[in-house]
């Protein structure tokens, strides 16, 4: 190996030097320096508010530091006025990839760089190139199909494929496993390792410490906008990460206090259920009316799949879901709804609402059997029901005619909750109900959960956010498709250690 090759390998793919960033009185980053070598998978770890998102935005050119500098492969980052130069150097894949659902897969892969032939777009060349890229990535999709029809894992893979096909050699993965389950996570990690061997550099943002240990060969911990430490390889240990994340932090808890009297009555019984697709095995628990149960675990633990099974979205190989003692037909959404199960999905943008439809239409789409029993919809009854739901969830603005696409994220989530509440459920399954909403909206959503509990609804809250799990006095932790721990009145450290298998 030549000296020049050795020197090139020593030049960091990303070098963040002395970066600080403030927003008004809030200091998001203070004198942050991080160096990441080519071909590394570098973990970026920290609690909510530690500065991870701000640092990612600076590395991708969406924000610019007050002081400090960013370099890629020894060269200064492009100027703010040249976004294409930034896109050529670095790409970011978010939990919810930035894609165009109304375009085809081929059009998404080549958005902004459509192949031309004689001044015209060459659609055949685009489809042929898309076929080649999909084949290389073993993505079994038709390039002519709409991206909105593709599952979340395929959309993430396509985002990475698009970036690399455009020449990017640095990819930031921002909580990429949050909405994925076991097989999809393993596939993602296999592809990351394959690309790492080809010299691609990754920054892996996660709060799942087991995943950091599995995939990362270096890591940086941020706390309160500062670098706590950066380490390599064997120096990254789970117990150190837990201590780093928890030490010196005031525990933040938004405990929902249940007011229902203890009872032997069972609103929901999950009896030894095993998923047909293998996402979970022999899961059992019971919940009383007016009780809140939280379920957590790393990506691939099966927690989301259990919630989907209760809602009738998954077929079971064995076991039963029972609502107030009556068995519910597995894999049948309508049967679950009729039994009294309300459901809020993990991805409200994809599965929670139809953006082009009005607030009234979205809130009532699950109760059309009530509004149109003879097949004729009563618009007056629909508007009346929507206005009542709008009042219940304190929607802003309180207009049933507005398209949901025009609402804030918090109010969009209120619409999804209102739809779940419209049937007056006995059981309410919530997956990450406060993800991506501001503090005020989060408080409002917790108030809605409390009201449901007061009304005797059994609530299952499934989340990867530890602060969200802390709203419940009773928390189940899933690992590899099974319940690994049950915690009563846990602390944040109790939950972190249980998720990591360190009880």
C-alpha positions in Angstrom: 0.0 0.0 0.0 1.4 3.4 -1.0 2.0 6.2 1.5 -0.5 8.4 -0.3 -3.2 5.7 0.1 -2.4 5.4 3.8 -2.6 9.1 4.2 -5.9 9.2 2.3 -7.3 6.6 4.7 -6.3 8.8 7.7 -8.1 11.9 6.4 -11.5 12.0 8.1 -14.6 11.6 6.0 -16.3 14.0 8.3 -14.5 16.5 10.6 -16.6 18.7 12.8 -14.4 21.2 14.6 -15.4 23.5 17.4 -19.0 23.9 16.3 -21.5 25.9 18.4 -25.1 26.8 17.6 -27.6 28.8 19.5 -31.3 29.5 18.9 -32.2 32.6 20.9 -31.4 31.8 24.5 -31.1 28.0 23.8 -27.6 26.7 23.3 -28.1 23.6 21.1 -24.4 22.8 20.6 -21.3 24.1 22.4 -17.8 23.5 21.0 -18.5 20.2 19.4 -15.7 18.4 17.7 -16.1 14.9 16.1 -13.8 13.1 13.6 -15.1 10.1 11.6 -12.8 8.1 9.3 -13.8 6.7 5.9 -15.6 3.4 6.1 -16.6 3.8 9.7 -20.1 3.3 11.2 -20.0 6.0 13.8 -22.7 6.0 16.5 -24.2 9.3 17.6 -26.0 8.9 20.9 -27.8 11.1 23.4 -31.1 11.8 25.0 -33.8 14.0 23.4 -32.5 17.5 23.4 -28.8 16.4 23.6 -28.1 18.2 20.2 -28.1 15.2 17.8 -30.6 16.6 15.4 -28.9 20.0 15.3 -25.6 18.4 14.6 -27.1 16.3 11.8 -28.6 19.4 10.2 -25.2 21.1 10.3 -23.5 18.1 8.7 -26.1 18.1 5.9 -26.0 21.9 5.4 -29.5 22.5 6.5 -28.2 24.7 9.4 -24.9 26.5 9.7 -22.9 26.9 12.9 -22.4 30.2 14.7 -18.8 29.3 15.1 -16.7 26.3 14.0 -16.3 24.4 10.7 -17.2 21.2 8.9 -15.0 19.3 6.5 -15.5 16.4 4.2 -12.4 14.3 3.2 -10.2 17.2 4.1 -12.1 19.9 2.1 -14.2 22.6 3.6 -18.0 22.1 3.4 -19.7 23.8 0.5 -21.2 27.3 0.9 -24.8 27.6 2.1 -25.8 28.8 -1.4 -24.9 25.5 -3.1 -27.3 22.8 -1.8 -26.5 20.5 -4.7 -22.8 20.4 -3.6 -24.0 19.4 -0.1 -26.2 16.6 -1.6 -23.2 15.3 -3.5 -21.2 14.9 -0.3 -23.7 13.7 2.3 -27.2 12.3 2.5 -29.5 11.7 5.5 -32.1 8.9 5.8 -34.7 9.8 8.4 -37.2 7.6 10.3 -39.7 8.8 7.8 -37.7 9.1 4.5 -38.1 12.2 2.5 -39.7 10.8 -0.6 -42.5 11.6 -3.1 -45.3 9.1 -2.5 -47.2 10.2 -5.6 -44.3 9.4 -7.9 -43.1 6.1 -9.1 -40.1 4.4 -7.6 -38.0 5.1 -10.7 -39.0 8.8 -10.6 -38.0 9.0 -6.9 -34.6 7.4 -7.6 -33.8 10.0 -10.3 -35.7 13.1 -8.9 -33.6 16.1 -9.7 -31.4 14.3 -12.2 -33.7 12.8 -14.8 -31.7 11.1 -17.6 -31.9 13.2 -20.9 -31.7 12.3 -24.5 -31.6 15.1 -27.0 -33.1 17.5 -24.5 -36.0 15.2 -23.5 -36.4 13.0 -20.5 -35.5 9.4 -21.4 -38.1 7.4 -19.5 -36.8 4.1 -20.8 -33.3 4.8 -19.7 -34.6 5.9 -16.3 -36.6 2.7 -15.9 -33.6 0.5 -17.0 -31.3 2.3 -14.6 -33.9 1.9 -11.8 -34.2 -1.8 -12.6 -30.4 -2.1 -12.3 -30.2 -0.3 -9.0 -33.2 -2.3 -7.5 -31.5 -5.5 -8.6 -28.2 -4.5 -6.9 -30.1 -3.7 -3.7 -32.2 -6.9 -3.9 -35.4 -4.7 -3.7 -38.3 -6.7 -5.1 -40.3 -3.8 -6.4 -41.6 -2.7 -9.8 -39.9 0.7 -10.7 -43.1 1.8 -12.3 -45.2 1.3 -9.1 -45.9 4.3 -6.8 -43.6 4.7 -3.9 -46.5 5.2 -1.6 -47.3 1.5 -2.0 -43.8 0.5 -0.7 -43.2 -0.5 2.9 -41.1 1.8 5.1 -38.0 -0.4 5.0 -37.9 -0.3 1.2 -38.3 3.5 1.2 -35.3 3.7 3.5 -33.3 1.5 1.3 -34.3 3.5 -1.8 -33.2 6.7 -0.1 -29.7 5.2 0.5 -29.6 3.8 -3.0 -30.5 7.1 -4.5 -27.8 9.0 -2.5 -25.1 6.5 -3.4 -26.0 6.3 -7.1 -25.6 10.1 -7.2 -22.1 9.8 -5.9 -22.5 10.4 -2.1 -20.1 8.5 0.0 -21.4 9.6 3.4 -24.8 8.6 4.7 -26.4 9.7 8.0 -29.0 7.2 9.4 -31.3 9.1 11.8 -33.1 6.5 14.0 -33.5 4.2 11.0 -34.8 1.2 13.0 -37.6 2.9 14.9 -40.4 1.7 12.5 -38.7 -1.5 11.5 -39.0 -5.0 12.9 -36.4 -7.9 13.2 -36.0 -9.1 9.6 -36.0 -5.6 8.1 -33.4 -4.4 10.7 -31.1 -7.4 9.9 -31.4 -6.6 6.2 -30.6 -3.0 6.8 -27.5 -3.8 8.9 -26.3 -6.4 6.4 -26.5 -3.7 3.7 -24.7 -1.2 5.9 -21.8 -3.6 6.5 -21.6 -4.4 2.8 -21.4 -0.7 1.9 -19.0 -0.1 4.8 -16.6 -2.7 3.2 -16.9 -0.7 0.0 -15.7 2.5 1.8 -19.1 4.2 2.5 -19.1 6.1 5.8 -22.2 6.0 8.0 -23.3 8.1 11.0 -25.8 6.0 12.9 -28.1 7.9 15.3 -30.0 5.7 17.8 -31.1 5.4 21.4 -31.1 1.6 21.2 -27.7 0.9 22.8 -27.7 -2.8 21.8 -27.9 -1.7 18.1 -25.0 0.8 18.6 -22.9 -2.0 20.0 -23.8 -4.3 17.1 -23.3 -2.1 14.1 -21.0 0.8 15.2 -17.2 0.6 15.3 -16.9 4.1 16.9 -19.3 6.4 18.8 -19.8 9.8 20.3 -22.1 10.6 23.2 -23.7 14.1 23.3 -25.2 15.6 26.5 -26.7 19.1 26.7 -25.1 20.1 23.4 -21.6 19.0 24.3 -19.4 16.0 23.6 -19.3 13.8 26.6 -16.9 11.3 25.0 -15.9 9.7 21.7 -14.6 6.1 21.6 -13.5 3.4 19.2 -14.4 -0.3 19.0 -14.2 -2.3 22.2 -14.2 0.9 24.2 -18.0 1.2 23.5 -19.8 -0.8 26.2 -23.5 -0.9 27.0 -23.0 -0.2 30.7 -20.9 2.9 29.9 -23.5 4.1 27.5 -26.3 3.6 30.0 -24.3 5.5 32.7 -23.4 8.3 30.2 -27.0 8.8 29.1 -28.5 8.8 32.6 -25.9 10.4 34.9 -26.4 14.0 35.8 -29.9 14.1 34.2 -33.0 15.0 36.0 -35.6 12.4 35.2 -38.4 13.8 33.2 -41.8 12.1 33.7 -45.2 12.8 32.5 -47.0 10.2 34.5 -50.6 9.6 33.7 -52.3 8.8 36.9 -55.1 6.3 36.5 -58.2 7.0 38.6 -60.0 3.7 38.0 -60.6 1.5 41.0 -58.7 -1.8 41.0 -60.9 -4.5 39.5 -60.8 -8.2 38.5 -62.6 -7.4 35.3 -60.5 -7.8 32.1 -61.0 -5.4 29.2 -58.2 -6.9 27.0 -56.6 -10.3 27.2 -53.8 -11.3 24.9 -53.5 -15.0 25.4 -50.3 -16.8 24.1 -50.4 -15.2 20.7 -47.8 -16.1 18.1 -47.5 -14.1 14.8 -48.0 -15.9 11.6 -45.0 -14.0 10.1 -42.7 -14.7 13.1 -42.5 -11.2 14.6 -43.5 -12.4 18.1 -44.0 -15.7 20.0 -46.2 -16.7 22.9 -47.1 -13.2 24.1 -49.6 -12.9 27.0 -50.9 -10.1 29.2 -54.2 -8.7 30.6 -55.4 -5.2 31.1 -58.3 -4.0 33.2 -60.8 -1.2 32.2 -59.3 2.2 32.9 -55.7 0.7 33.0 -52.7 2.0 31.1 -50.1 -0.6 30.0 -46.9 0.5 28.2 -44.8 -1.8 26.0 -41.2 -1.0 25.0 -38.2 -2.7 23.4 -35.6 -2.2 20.8 -36.3 -2.3 17.1 -37.1 -5.9 16.0 -38.4 -6.8 19.5 -41.9 -7.3 18.0 -43.6 -4.6 20.1 -45.3 -2.8 17.2 -46.4 -6.1 15.7 -48.2 -7.0 18.9 -50.1 -3.8 18.7 -51.0 -4.4 15.1 -52.2 -7.9 16.0 -54.6 -6.5 18.6 -55.9 -4.1 16.0 -56.5 -7.0 13.5 -53.7 -6.1 11.1 -51.7 -9.3 11.6 -52.6 -13.0 11.3 -51.9 -15.3 14.2 -50.4 -18.7 14.1 -51.8 -19.5 17.5 -53.3 -17.8 20.6 -56.2 -15.4 20.9 -57.0 -11.7 21.5 -60.1 -11.3 23.7 -62.0 -8.1 24.4 -64.2 -8.2 27.5 -64.0 -12.0 27.4 -65.0 -12.5 23.7 -62.5 -13.8 21.2 -61.7 -11.5 18.3 -61.2 -12.9 14.8 -57.4 -12.6 14.1 -56.2 -10.7 11.1 -59.5 -8.9 10.6 -59.5 -5.1 11.2 -63.3 -4.8 11.0 -63.8 -7.6 13.6 -61.4 -5.8 15.9 -63.2 -2.5 15.5 -66.6 -4.1 16.1 -65.2 -5.7 19.2 -64.2 -2.3 20.5 -60.6 -1.8 19.6 -59.4 1.7 18.5 -56.0 2.0 16.9 -53.4 4.8 16.3 -50.6 3.6 14.0 -46.9 4.4 14.2 -46.8 6.4 10.9 -49.7 8.8 10.9 -48.5 10.3 7.5 -48.7 6.9 5.8 -51.4 5.0 7.7 -53.2 7.5 10.0 -55.1 9.9 7.7 -55.7 10.8 4.1 -54.1 14.3 3.7 -56.3 15.5 0.9 -59.6 14.7 2.7 -61.2 17.1 5.2 -61.0 16.9 9.0 -64.6 15.6 9.1 -64.0 12.9 6.5 -60.8 11.7 8.2 -62.4 11.7 11.7 -65.4 9.7 10.6 -64.1 7.3 8.0 -64.1 4.5 10.6 -67.8 4.9 11.5 -69.4 5.0 8.0 -71.6 2.1 9.1 -73.2 4.5 11.6 -73.3 7.5 9.3 -74.6 5.6 6.2 -76.4 2.5 7.4 -78.4 2.3 4.2 -75.6 3.3 2.0 -76.4 7.0 1.8 -74.1 9.3 3.8 -75.7 12.0 5.9 -73.4 15.0 5.6 -75.2 16.7 8.4 -74.6 13.8 10.8 -71.0 13.5 9.6 -70.4 17.2 10.3 -72.2 17.0 13.7 -70.1 14.1 14.8 -66.9 15.7 13.5 -67.7 18.9 15.4 -68.2 17.0 18.6 -64.9 15.1 18.1 -63.1 18.4 17.3 -64.3 19.8 20.6 -63.2 16.6 22.4 -59.7 16.8 21.1 -59.4 20.6 21.1 -58.4 20.7 17.4 -56.9 24.0 16.2 -58.3 25.5 14.0 -61.7 23.9 14.8 -63.0 23.7 11.3 -64.3 20.3 10.0 -63.9 21.4 6.4 -60.2 21.9 6.4 -57.9 19.5 4.6 -55.8 17.6 7.2 -52.6 18.3 5.1 -52.9 22.0 6.3 -52.8 21.2 10.0 -49.7 21.1 12.2 -48.2 17.7 13.2 -49.8 17.8 16.6 -53.2 18.6 15.2 -52.9 15.9 12.6 -52.2 13.4 15.4 -55.3 14.7 17.2 -57.3 13.9 14.0 -56.0 10.3 14.1 -56.8 10.0 17.8 -60.3 11.4 17.2 -60.9 8.7 14.5 -59.9 6.0 16.9 -62.1 7.5 19.6 -65.1 7.9 17.3 -66.4 4.3 17.9 -66.2 4.7 21.7 -63.6 1.9 22.0 -63.2 -0.4 25.0 -59.5 -0.8 24.1 -57.2 1.8 22.7 -53.9 0.8 21.1 -51.5 3.7 20.6 -48.2 3.4 18.8 -45.8 6.3 19.5 -48.7 8.7 19.9 -46.6 11.8 20.6 -43.8 11.2 18.1 -42.9 14.3 16.1 -45.2 16.7 18.0 -44.3 19.7 20.1 -44.6 20.0 23.9 -48.0 21.6 23.9 -49.5 18.9 21.6 -47.8 16.2 23.7 -49.6 17.6 26.8 -52.9 17.7 24.9 -52.5 14.1 23.7 -51.7 12.9 27.2 -54.8 14.7 28.4 -56.9 12.7 25.9 -55.3 9.5 27.1 -56.2 10.4 30.7 -59.8 11.2 29.6 -60.1 7.8 27.9 -58.8 6.1 31.0 -61.4 8.0 33.1 -64.0 6.6 30.8 -62.9 3.1 31.5 -61.0 2.5 28.3 -58.0 0.1 28.6 -55.0 1.7 26.9 -52.0 0.0 25.4 -49.2 2.5 24.7 -46.4 1.1 22.6 -43.3 3.2 22.1 -39.5 3.3 21.7 -39.4 6.6 23.5 -38.4 6.0 27.2 -40.0 9.2 28.4 -43.2 8.1 26.7 -43.0 4.7 28.4 -42.7 6.5 31.8 -46.3 7.8 31.6 -47.4 4.3 32.7 -46.9 2.6 36.1 -46.7 -0.8 34.4 -44.3 -1.4 31.5 -43.6 -4.6 29.5 -40.3 -4.9 27.8 -40.1 -7.1 24.7 -36.9 -8.7 23.4 -36.7 -10.8 20.2 -40.4 -11.3 20.0 -41.1 -12.2 23.6 -41.8 -10.4 26.8 -38.5 -10.2 28.6 -39.4 -8.1 31.6 -42.4 -6.6 33.4 -41.7 -3.4 35.4 -43.9 -1.8 38.0 -43.5 2.0 38.7 -40.1 2.0 36.9 -37.5 4.7 36.7 -35.8 5.7 33.5 -32.8 3.6 34.4 -35.0 0.6 35.1 -36.4 0.8 31.6 -33.0 1.4 29.9 -31.4 -1.5 31.6 -34.4 -3.8 30.9 -34.3 -2.9 27.2 -30.6 -3.7 27.1 -31.1 -6.9 29.1 -29.1 -5.6 32.0 -31.6 -6.1 34.9 
